[in-house]
């Protein structure tokens, strides 16, 4: 493993595994590793090249843990490592030994490790040409841990769906799932909403109120649009997360809370942290495992299946008979550039359902892709200006904002709705990119 190539470090399938031998598979941000294990006995896991299993990651100590292979699973022992071993969300004490079953995820530093059963002939990560299969593999593995997850990707790719999926597959599934849109809460209410307040803490506080973080105790907090959180609130959030306790506005004593943390943003948050626009210490606290969700234009092979699924869901929601999707309609959907990603596809299907009686044809898709504003040419502007699949990042987002503003005749509220973001987020982006301020 010490001589693994760069290609192998980025999710390539491992070599053929000898029949009857277990295998360790590790994942981390930007890489992964796979190593065969003996049928029985113990091995050292660490960054040291002399370790039995080498995990070449900065969060892993030279001799991080001891792994004992048994018939029914494995036993982990922390060897006084710097960043610890976590099993089922709990950090092991030095020299503590805990048994886990085959394929049960374990946090070793900032890596996720599973030991595959000896009955598995081949232990490999998903093929690199299928980005969504990779994402689903990450989701499956990280769901069994309490590691913080940062979901990255353009607006509308489904970050909220994946956040909910992680929660539903976790040990906290029976607890609350609290979705906090950081961009939608006014600055002057952020502290009260996140941390709560006591009665009489300020004018209008007629009674005490529990904060959103405290209300999620025992479950998961989903910090959506976390990149838009004001700097003044970031420091208070960091303190609360590190201490695992909140201080309600007007309170004298803190209150403990216990949550799993999932965050999401469509911003280049790592760049914002490097540029001082986002606290670096909070970024590192949130980004235990960053997972980038591909845009829909990079997942064209999924569009047909997604469209069929959304037709079924829309029919159920609208309480009507499920219409068929014609081949022409499917071809039109595949041809579209989808600047609004999955969220736009859902909207198009919903609109097409209103036009179509029993079969959704290409003409219904064309109508559904029309603009929210009444001008048909504006819809063409959106499609052509955002159609370059390689135009990602800030440039692509800038063009999508301009296209949406054009389509909505400068109306910021309607443009924000079309883009699937909060109005305040849109205003922040307009200022960030130095765009001319349209009418309010």
SULBEL-V952496 format. One record per backbone hydrogen bond with DSSP energy under -0.5 kcal/mol. CO is the residue of the C=O (numbers start at 1). NH is the residue of the N-H. E is the energy in kcal/mol with one decimal. If there is no record, write none. Layout:
CO,NH,E ; CO,NH,E
This chain:
1,4,-1.4 ; 5,9,-1.4 ; 7,10,-1.3 ; 7,12,-0.6 ; 9,32,-1.5 ; 18,21,-1.6 ; 22,37,-2.3 ; 23,116,-3.5 ; 24,35,-2.6 ; 25,114,-2.6 ; 26,33,-2.2 ; 27,112,-2.6 ; 28,31,-2.3 ; 31,28,-2.3 ; 33,26,-2.9 ; 35,24,-2.9 ; 41,69,-3.1 ; 43,67,-3.1 ; 44,52,-0.6 ; 44,53,-2.3 ; 45,64,-1.3 ; 45,65,-2.3 ; 46,55,-2.1 ; 48,51,-2.1 ; 53,46,-2.2 ; 53,55,-0.6 ; 54,56,-0.6 ; 55,57,-2.1 ; 57,60,-1.9 ; 61,47,-2.3 ; 61,64,-0.6 ; 62,48,-1.9 ; 64,79,-2.5 ; 65,45,-3.2 ; 66,68,-0.5 ; 66,77,-1.9 ; 67,43,-2.3 ; 67,69,-0.5 ; 68,70,-0.5 ; 68,75,-2.3 ; 69,41,-0.9 ; 70,73,-0.6 ; 73,70,-3.0 ; 74,100,-3.0 ; 75,68,-2.6 ; 76,98,-2.4 ; 77,66,-2.7 ; 78,95,-2.7 ; 84,109,-2.2 ; 85,92,-3.1 ; 86,107,-2.5 ; 87,90,-1.8 ; 90,87,-2.6 ; 93,96,-2.5 ; 96,78,-1.1 ; 98,76,-2.8 ; 100,74,-2.0 ; 101,104,-1.6 ; 103,105,-0.5 ; 106,108,-0.7 ; 106,113,-3.1 ; 107,86,-2.5 ; 107,109,-0.6 ; 108,111,-1.6 ; 111,108,-2.0 ; 111,113,-0.5 ; 112,27,-2.5 ; 113,106,-2.3 ; 114,25,-2.9 ; 114,116,-0.6 ; 115,103,-2.7 ; 116,23,-1.2 ; 117,120,-1.9 ; 118,20,-1.2 ; 119,121,-0.6 ; 121,17,-1.1 ; 122,124,-0.7 ; 127,130,-1.8 ; 129,131,-0.6 ; 130,134,-1.7 ; 131,135,-2.2 ; 132,136,-2.6 ; 133,137,-1.9 ; 134,138,-2.5 ; 135,139,-2.8 ; 136,140,-2.4 ; 137,141,-2.2 ; 138,142,-3.1 ; 139,143,-1.8 ; 140,144,-0.6 ; 141,144,-0.8 ; 142,145,-1.9 ; 148,289,-1.2 ; 149,151,-0.6 ; 149,263,-2.9 ; 150,152,-0.5 ; 150,291,-2.8 ; 151,265,-1.8 ; 152,293,-3.2 ; 154,157,-1.5 ; 156,342,-0.7 ; 156,343,-1.7 ; 158,162,-2.1 ; 159,163,-2.2 ; 160,164,-2.2 ; 161,165,-2.1 ; 162,166,-2.4 ; 163,167,-2.0 ; 164,168,-2.8 ; 165,169,-1.6 ; 167,170,-1.5 ; 170,173,-1.4 ; 172,175,-2.2 ; 176,178,-0.5 ; 176,220,-2.7 ; 177,179,-0.6 ; 178,180,-0.6 ; 178,222,-3.0 ; 179,181,-0.6 ; 180,182,-1.1 ; 180,224,-2.1 ; 181,184,-1.3 ; 181,185,-0.7 ; 184,186,-0.5 ; 186,189,-1.9 ; 186,190,-0.9 ; 187,190,-0.8 ; 189,193,-2.8 ; 190,194,-2.9 ; 191,195,-2.5 ; 192,196,-1.7 ; 193,212,-2.9 ; 194,213,-2.0 ; 194,214,-0.5 ; 195,211,-0.6 ; 196,249,-2.8 ; 197,209,-3.0 ; 198,201,-1.9 ; 202,205,-2.4 ; 204,206,-1.9 ; 205,200,-3.3 ; 209,197,-1.9 ; 211,215,-2.2 ; 212,216,-0.9 ; 213,216,-0.7 ; 214,217,-1.4 ; 216,219,-2.6 ; 219,260,-2.2 ; 220,178,-2.7 ; 220,222,-0.5 ; 221,223,-0.7 ; 221,262,-2.6 ; 222,180,-3.1 ; 222,224,-1.3 ; 223,226,-0.8 ; 223,264,-2.1 ; 224,182,-2.5 ; 225,228,-1.9 ; 226,229,-1.6 ; 230,233,-0.9 ; 230,234,-1.6 ; 231,235,-1.4 ; 232,236,-0.7 ; 233,237,-2.3 ; 234,238,-2.5 ; 235,239,-2.0 ; 236,240,-2.0 ; 237,241,-2.5 ; 238,242,-2.6 ; 239,243,-2.4 ; 240,244,-1.4 ; 240,245,-1.2 ; 244,257,-2.0 ; 246,248,-0.6 ; 246,255,-3.0 ; 248,251,-2.4 ; 249,198,-2.7 ; 255,246,-2.9 ; 258,218,-4.0 ; 260,221,-2.9 ; 260,262,-0.5 ; 261,149,-1.7 ; 262,223,-2.8 ; 263,151,-3.2 ; 264,226,-2.2 ; 265,153,-1.0 ; 267,269,-1.8 ; 268,272,-2.2 ; 269,273,-2.4 ; 270,274,-2.1 ; 271,275,-2.0 ; 272,277,-2.5 ; 272,278,-1.3 ; 273,276,-1.0 ; 279,283,-2.2 ; 280,284,-2.5 ; 281,285,-1.3 ; 282,286,-2.2 ; 283,287,-2.7 ; 286,288,-1.2 ; 289,150,-1.8 ; 291,152,-2.7 ; 291,293,-0.5 ; 292,294,-0.6 ; 295,298,-1.1 ; 296,299,-1.9 ; 299,302,-2.5 ; 300,303,-1.2 ; 302,306,-2.8 ; 303,307,-2.9 ; 304,308,-2.2 ; 305,309,-2.1 ; 306,310,-2.6 ; 307,311,-2.0 ; 308,312,-1.7 ; 309,313,-2.2 ; 310,314,-2.7 ; 311,315,-2.6 ; 312,316,-2.0 ; 313,317,-2.3 ; 314,318,-3.0 ; 315,319,-0.7 ; 315,320,-2.1 ; 324,326,-0.6 ; 324,360,-3.7 ; 326,330,-2.2 ; 327,331,-2.4 ; 328,332,-2.1 ; 329,333,-2.1 ; 330,334,-2.3 ; 331,335,-2.0 ; 332,336,-1.2 ; 338,341,-1.4 ; 340,343,-0.6 ; 340,344,-1.1 ; 341,345,-1.9 ; 342,346,-2.4 ; 343,347,-1.9 ; 344,348,-2.7 ; 345,349,-2.4 ; 346,350,-2.4 ; 347,351,-2.5 ; 348,352,-2.8 ; 349,353,-2.1 ; 350,354,-0.9 ; 351,354,-0.7 ; 351,355,-1.1 ; 352,356,-2.4 ; 358,324,-2.3 ; 359,361,-0.8 ; 360,326,-2.6 ; 361,365,-1.7 ; 362,366,-2.2 ; 363,367,-1.9 ; 364,368,-2.4 ; 365,369,-1.8 ; 367,370,-1.5 ; 374,376,-0.6 ; 375,379,-0.7 ; 376,379,-0.9 ; 376,380,-1.2 ; 377,381,-1.7 ; 378,382,-1.8 ; 379,383,-2.1 ; 380,384,-2.5 ; 381,385,-2.4 ; 382,386,-1.3 ; 384,387,-1.0 ; 387,389,-0.8 ; 388,391,-1.9 ; 390,392,-1.7 ; 392,396,-1.6 ; 393,397,-2.1 ; 394,398,-2.7 ; 395,399,-2.1 ; 396,400,-2.1 ; 397,401,-2.3 ; 398,402,-2.3 ; 399,403,-2.6 ; 400,404,-2.4 ; 401,405,-2.5 ; 402,406,-2.3 ; 403,407,-2.5 ; 404,408,-1.7 ; 405,410,-3.2 ; 406,409,-1.5 ; 408,411,-2.1 ; 410,412,-0.7 ; 411,415,-2.2 ; 412,416,-2.7 ; 413,417,-1.9 ; 414,418,-2.4 ; 415,419,-2.2 ; 416,420,-1.0 ; 416,421,-2.4 ; 422,426,-2.0 ; 423,427,-2.3 ; 424,428,-2.4 ; 425,429,-2.3 ; 426,430,-2.5 ; 427,431,-2.1 ; 428,432,-2.5 ; 429,433,-2.6 ; 430,435,-2.3 ; 431,434,-0.7 ; 436,438,-0.5 ; 439,412,-0.6
